[in-house]
Amino acid sequence: MIEIKVAPIRNGTVIDHITAGQALNVLKILGVNEYNIDSTISVLIRVPSKKEGTGGWKDVVKVEDRELDTKTVDKIALIAPNATIVIIRDYSVAEKKKVLLSSSISGLVRCSNPHCITNKNEPVAPEFEVISKDPPTLRCKYCDRTMSKISDNLI
């Protein structure tokens, strides 16, 4: 087995146990692009995982000098329901928590139905019921459209 070594970060966030193949969507949620990278970002895609239920693979994202707000963590839960958020301060783990996908979602995802009232310039925030947590599947409370490809519709 190949050993993977990634430099530790002094301060920042490690998003571990991301569903394999979702690391680039996590970067999208974080708003990372070629124009706004101010700190070191490490992205590991499809690395071995010992955690049960992962199919043996996971992705990991490490972002130096950034701690995530609640809204960002909630978006990550929509595409990586088994992810763990680890806050690093002075090279040590300061906090560690699993993401939590609540039973209803509001204002984080756009409905994929172009005819839904939430997409008609009405003052109605999109709301969804979580009908499956792994893999995440949502049902619009207004038009009943079911979505499982959530990363394409994040707000």
C-alpha positions in Angstrom: 0.0 0.0 0.0 1.2 3.5 -0.9 1.6 5.9 2.0 0.2 9.4 1.4 1.9 12.3 3.1 0.3 15.8 3.2 1.9 18.6 5.2 0.1 19.6 8.3 -1.6 23.0 8.5 -1.0 25.5 11.4 -4.5 26.9 11.4 -7.5 26.1 9.3 -10.0 23.4 8.4 -9.7 19.8 7.3 -12.8 18.3 5.7 -12.4 14.6 6.0 -14.5 11.6 4.9 -15.9 13.4 1.9 -17.8 11.1 -0.4 -15.3 9.9 -3.0 -15.4 12.1 -6.1 -16.9 15.1 -4.3 -13.8 17.1 -3.4 -14.1 19.4 -6.4 -17.7 20.2 -5.4 -16.5 21.0 -1.9 -14.1 23.5 -3.4 -17.0 25.0 -5.3 -19.0 25.3 -2.1 -15.9 27.0 -0.5 -15.8 29.4 -3.4 -12.3 28.4 -4.3 -11.1 29.3 -7.8 -7.9 30.4 -9.5 -8.5 34.0 -8.6 -8.9 33.8 -4.9 -6.5 31.3 -3.5 -4.7 33.1 -0.6 -3.6 30.1 1.5 -2.5 26.6 1.0 -5.2 24.2 -0.1 -4.6 20.4 -0.2 -7.1 18.2 -2.1 -6.9 14.4 -1.9 -9.2 12.6 -4.3 -10.0 8.9 -3.9 -7.7 8.0 -1.1 -8.1 4.8 1.0 -10.6 5.0 3.8 -10.9 2.7 6.8 -14.3 4.1 7.7 -17.1 1.7 7.2 -19.7 2.5 4.6 -17.4 4.5 2.3 -16.7 1.7 -0.2 -13.1 1.9 0.8 -12.4 5.4 -0.6 -12.8 9.0 0.4 -11.8 12.6 -0.5 -10.1 15.1 1.8 -9.8 18.9 1.6 -7.5 20.9 3.8 -7.8 24.7 3.8 -5.2 26.7 5.7 -6.2 29.9 7.5 -10.0 29.4 7.2 -12.7 28.1 9.5 -16.1 27.3 8.0 -19.4 29.0 8.8 -22.6 27.0 9.5 -24.1 27.7 6.1 -21.0 26.3 4.4 -21.0 23.2 6.6 -24.7 22.7 5.8 -24.0 22.8 2.1 -21.2 20.3 2.4 -23.6 17.9 4.3 -25.8 18.0 1.2 -23.1 16.4 -1.0 -21.0 14.6 1.6 -23.3 13.4 4.4 -20.6 11.5 6.2 -18.0 14.2 6.2 -16.1 15.3 9.3 -15.0 18.9 9.9 -11.8 19.3 11.8 -10.7 22.7 13.0 -7.0 23.1 13.5 -5.4 25.7 15.6 -1.6 25.9 16.2 -1.1 22.5 14.5 -3.6 20.8 17.0 -7.2 19.6 16.6 -9.3 22.2 18.4 -12.7 20.9 17.3 -14.0 17.9 15.4 -17.6 17.3 14.4 -19.5 15.3 11.8 -21.7 17.3 9.4 -25.4 17.0 10.1 -28.0 16.9 7.4 -31.3 18.1 8.8 -34.7 16.8 7.8 -35.5 20.0 5.9 -33.4 22.4 3.9 -34.2 26.1 3.1 -32.3 28.6 1.1 -29.3 26.4 0.3 -30.5 24.7 -2.9 -32.4 25.8 -6.0 -35.2 23.6 -7.3 -34.2 21.8 -10.5 -37.8 22.3 -11.9 -37.7 25.5 -14.0 -41.4 25.8 -13.6 -41.3 25.7 -9.8 -42.6 28.9 -8.1 -39.3 29.3 -6.4 -37.7 29.9 -9.8 -40.3 32.4 -11.0 -38.9 35.6 -9.4 -41.5 35.3 -6.6 -40.5 36.1 -3.0 -40.5 32.4 -2.1 -37.4 30.7 -0.7 -36.8 27.2 -2.0 -37.6 24.6 0.7 -36.9 20.9 0.6 -37.7 17.8 2.6 -34.8 15.4 3.0 -36.2 12.0 1.9 -32.8 10.2 2.0 -29.6 11.1 3.8 -27.2 8.7 2.1 -27.1 9.4 -0.7 -28.8 12.8 -0.1 -32.1 13.1 -1.9 -34.4 16.1 -1.6 -38.1 16.8 -2.5 -39.2 20.3 -3.2 -42.0 21.4 -0.8 -43.7 23.4 -3.6 -43.6 21.2 -6.7 -42.6 17.8 -5.3 -39.6 17.5 -7.7 -37.1 15.0 -6.3 -33.4 15.8 -6.7 -30.4 13.6 -6.0 -27.8 15.6 -8.1 -27.7 18.4 -5.5 -24.2 19.8 -6.4 -25.6 21.3 -9.6 -28.3 23.3 -7.8 -26.5 24.7 -4.8 -27.1 28.4 -4.2 
